[in-house]
Each structure stands twice: as structure tokens, then as C-alpha cells.
Amino acid sequence: MDVTINGARLNIEVLGADNKDAPVMIVHHGAPGLGSSAEPRASFGPFSDEYRVVIFDARGSGASEDREPFTHEQWAADVEAIREWIGAEKIIMAGGSYGGFISMEYAIRYPDRVLAMVLRDTSADNAHRELSRANALASPRIEVDMELFERMMSGKTRDNADLKAGWAHILPLYDHDLDMNKVQSRIENTPYHYATHNYAFAVNQQNYDLKDKLPGITAPTLITVGRYDWITPVSASETIHRLIPNSELVIFEKSGHSPQIEEAPKFQATVRDFLRRALKRG
């Protein structure tokens, strides 16, 4: 459904909506300008038997409106407005990859609103970018086109077609087990918003660093990561785990950037166990 949130038309869906007494989980997708609610629907939809799961296309992504600003502050404020819209006093905040950036931003800016947090394959600063570049160059899966790669990773794509070309170039790096049919399907089914992507990578990430604020997060936090994640490697999750008190880290040994898909049964069992313990403590 379309809902106006902070002046922007956002595409929002509530899974498990009939369970009015269930805790609310808001899930933020990754890859601004490339991501959409499709990934949270597949990854967190199964939890709608126990929770009301709110998934949405962030402003500038998916089917939502391309209304600036595309800042972390605005995206976190949009989550807060969605919380108010759904009528929950507190929420479970979840997000993977860039959605993890916004999840942590939300927990820092609105600490009294977070029951628990679930992070997946993410980072608390931009220090992983050099390692990501090295991982791409070392991979036998692609022969890196440095000009295209640098445009993609520095937020200098020229238009949606160029963003699509960049996405197609790096997408084979993401999964532990490469399936080019799945890669091609993702390329063709991705909604492209190059201006959002460019702002996120050229502006937001330049000074992105939450490390000094992470010790102030009080919500129980689960951190998950694939052992073979090329873009937000295990070391990035280990840093988050070291800095957030009361956090747990689970490494998925047969996954790349998407353990919620590549090891779905284990991921779901891990999250369910964590949330049941976390909410009981709360």
C-alpha cells in the first residue's frame, strides 16, 4: 500500500497484520537505489507467524517516491514515522547490509523505541571499502572493469542503465555458491534509482562512522554474517559485536553476503531463538 511518510509516498506492506497483539518488527532493506522490500519479504516474511513484520521500499528505492533527502538521518526518521503509523510503542529493528547502517542509526537516534535489533552482513563505518575492493580484485569470478567498478562503488553512475551495468558486473561476487541463472534474474528484476545510489555512496559513506556511538546501544542485538561475504566482511561484524554491549555474533559458514537466503533454515532458527530470549529479558 502507498503511505505518506514524512512527506514522501512509501510502498509499505504489513505481514502478519491480523495478529494485532504480536510485537512489531520493522525491516530495512539494503542497497539504496537497488534494494526493495522483496528481500525483507523473502527473508523476514517467515517470522510473520509470531510478529507483525513491516517491510517497505525506502524513499528513493523500489516503488517508493524519489523524494530527497537520501540521508541516514532521513531514512532513520522515516522508520520512526512508520513505527508511529503502525501504532507500536517499541519495535524490533532489523536490517541487512546498508539496511544495517540504518538499523544502527535508528537504535542510536531512538534508543527508547527499540526492543531488540537484528543485523545482517553490515558495517559500522566505511573501513571495509578497501577490503571489499581487494576481495573483488582477488575473486576468480569476475575480471574487474576498474572504471565501471569505481563508478559503482564511489557513487558516480551516469544513469539507471549505467547502474544496472555496474550491478550486473559485481553481482556474481555476492553468493557463496554461484548460480548465474539467479544472478541474471536479480539483474532483470532490480528496480534502479541511480540518484539514490549515488548519494548513498558518494555522500553518506564518505564520513560514515558509528563506532563511537555503538557502546551506547542498550537493546539486545544479534549480528549475523556470512563467512565469505566479500563486501561487508566478517571483520566488520566482529567490530560491531565488540562495541555493542549485550550483542551476539553468529557466523554462517556456507554463506556469502546473504545467509538469510543461502542458509535460510539456520538463519530463521537463529533469529527466532534470539528474539524469544531477548523479548523475555525485556
Buried (B, 14 or more C-beta within 10 A) or exposed (E): EEBEBBEBBBBBBBBBEEBEEBBBBBBBBBBBBBBBBBBBBBBBBBBBEBBBBBBBBBBBBBEBBBBEBBBBEBBBBBBBBBBEBBEBEBBBBBBBBBBBBBBBBBBBBBEEBBBBBBBBBBBBBBBBBEBBBEBBEEBEBBEBBEEBBEBBBBBBBEEBEBBBBBBBBBBBBBBBEEEEEBBEEBBEEBBBBBBBBBBBBBBBBEEBEBBEBBEEBEBBBBBBBBBBBBBBBBEBBBBBBEBBEEBBBBBBEEBBBBBBBBBBEBBBEBBBEBBEBBBEEE
